[in-house]
Amino acid sequence: MKKNVRKAIIAGNWKMNKTRPEAKALLEEIKPLVANAGEVEVVACVPFTNLETAIAATEGTNVKIGAENVHFEKSGAFTGEISADMLTELGVEYVVIGHSERRQYFGETDETVNKRTKAALAAGLKPIVCVGELLWERECNITQEVIARQIKLDLYDISAEDVKRTVIAYEPVWAIGTGKTATADQAEEVCALIRSILSELYDEATSQAVTIQYGGSMNAANCAELLSKENVDGGLIGGASLKANDFNTIVQAAVNG
Ligand code: PGA
């Protein structure tokens, strides 16, 4: 991480886990543990139903709250969807967009990721845009093309100022929830590639300012090595974010890294 140049962000992605009382209990455990995180941004991205509880539970602390998705229209006949304004009105700061589970199971495309990212930015949210290759894409040696395509399409027509408020999460799909982590070198290689694409699309200074996270089975045991890499500026953590001590170990690795 280059903490002197860009923000380190450790974000939990709780996915479809925790009822409201469970969410409150987990945050109560996390809060004192991460209170000394200093410059490292600590975020919990929680199910929509937990947002209000999570915001109330973390008020006045250094834990920021994010949602796990957002719709791109402002309002209207979109049954079951949640708009960016609905999130900001609650006090939500971050939103995960284009997670591979949404791409795989819910028909998310780069076009909709781009629309959601623009809507989030327009409302003042900080999007965490997820990209990553499938296992067979890596095996076919097209990781670079896949990532370049996703970054270019997902960030289409987004200004340099806005991209500086955008977090990119590199999450190789084969590493998510599988216990198979990318090696620190594999993570660094793709995070550096993402930064070079940002430099091409924008400019060097802009690319240096963007936080690029690694995600995919990051845990208490492997976080220090991953976070020691120059272009890995944090983590998007699934399973390990549901255990306060493990999540805190990752936060502390970022603090010390
Ligand atoms: P995992 O999930 O840490 O459980 O692999 C990461 C993610 O999906 O963001």
Boltz pocket constraint, residues with backbone or C-beta under 6 A from the ligand:
constraints:
  - pocket:
      binder: B
      contacts: [[A, 13], [A, 171], [A, 175], [A, 176], [A, 177], [A, 178], [A, 179], [A, 215], [A, 216], [A, 217], [A, 218], [A, 236], [A, 237], [A, 238], [A, 239], [A, 240]]
      max_distance: 6.0
